[in-house]
Each structure stands twice: as C-alpha cells, then as structure tokens.
C-alpha cells in the first residue's frame, strides 16, 4: 500500500511504519536500472557524494522532501509512488542490518565512503540526538560490544553504555559490513574510497570515481567539496581519542586495505 509523500517525513516515522512492518527495504531497486548506491558508515560523507552525483549531467533528481536519503528509502521500499524515468543515485546508508539485501541486486554500482573514526564518532556524539545514535548502535553495533559492556547493557539498558562507546561500536559494526560486501558483491560493481583523501585530492580522485560510475566528469562537480569538516577529529578530548584508537582504529585500518579508488 502506498503512503502519500507527506505521510512519513522523519526517520522515526520510517522506522515505525516501514522498517518495522515489512521484510524488504530495496523492494523496488531493480526498477531503476544501473543505479548508483552510495553507502558507508553514517557521518562519513555519503550525503555529500550522493548529492554531487545526483546533480551530475545524466542523472535524475528525485528529491521531494527535506531529507534526500529518506526520500530514497521511501521510494526504494515502495511506500511512495515514483515512476522511473532515467538513471538514479540513491544513498542507502539507512539499510543498517538489512545490508544483505544488496546481494539480491548485483547489477547496481555501490560506492562506499570510508572515513576515519575520529571524525565519524565526533559527529555522532556531538551532532546527533539519541534516536539516531541508538538506531545505528542497536542495528549495527550491539554485536560488537565487549563482555563488560554486554553486562552493563543487561543490567542498565542502552543508557548504561556511554554515548562514545555506543558510537564506537556502531562504527565498527557498520564498517565490518564492507568486508562482507567486498566478498559477496561483484568486485567490479563496488568502489571504496576514503573521504578525507577525497577532500584533499579531489582533482585526482573524482575523475576515477566518475569513470567507475560511468558518467563524464566535469570540474565544476568538485565545487561543493571543501575542507571545512576535516577539523572535527581535532576537537575530541584525549580520553575520547584514546578510546577510539583502541576500539576502532584496527577495524578502520583493515578497511583501508579494501580501497579501490586511491
């Protein structure tokens, strides 16, 4: 059954009315041939990449609400009507624990944006409210907890786990999905790039990205990419940095070995 485009306008509404009520979130994906799916851990530059690609010549801008990733989720899950009429780029970071659905649609191209955990976790704990953080933690990070935090969770619930630890576990769980994606999806259909490296070397890396997605590259596409967000990791206090180094850096360093655009 279709919802009107205005009936679900927030992620809590999507979680309640869609994720919690139907099995598949990419049910309409194959109606959009050769789509580009931008994903990665949340707060890793996926929105910027998806918007840049969507605004490129030859792509369709399908946005109808305030959040283009939510618009993509509503279209692909089949809860709002949309008639395909060209080539699309969808940000699919929201899949979280439903990421195995990618394997059911191997004819599309996936762009995974990897970013250092210091910047990602800073953004999660200082720019997000509890709903967003808890959603990613519960769907991706819960299984990553160590024994001590599992005991805390059992005794005190989710708020027994400090926000930074919830964010660190969420990062690890999300990034570990990349390893399975690289093993199970056609190798020539997955591109992995490091966000901060892209910011510093956009003139060299963006043409490679556009070659992968099969679009002609124009220099003006790089204009929205700037270095304003690179200082986030420097705002963490020493204790926060130490925890991230211990918990997340091994996973991040393993993910760096998966880079295909470098």
Buried (B, 14 or more C-beta within 10 A) or exposed (E): EEBEBEEBBEBEBBBEBBBEEEEEBBBBBEBBEEBBBBBBBBBBBBBBBBBBBBEBEEBBEBBBBEBBBBBBBBBBBBBBEBEBEEBBBBBBBBBBBBBEBBEEBEEBBBBBBBBBBBBBBBBBBEEBEEEBBBBBBBBBBBEBBEEEBEEBBEEEEBEEBEBBBBBBBBBBBBBBBBBEBBEEBEEEBBBBBBBBBBBBEBEEBBBBBBEBBEBEBEEEBBEEBEEEBBEBBEEBEEEBBEBBEEBBEEBBEEBEEBBBBE
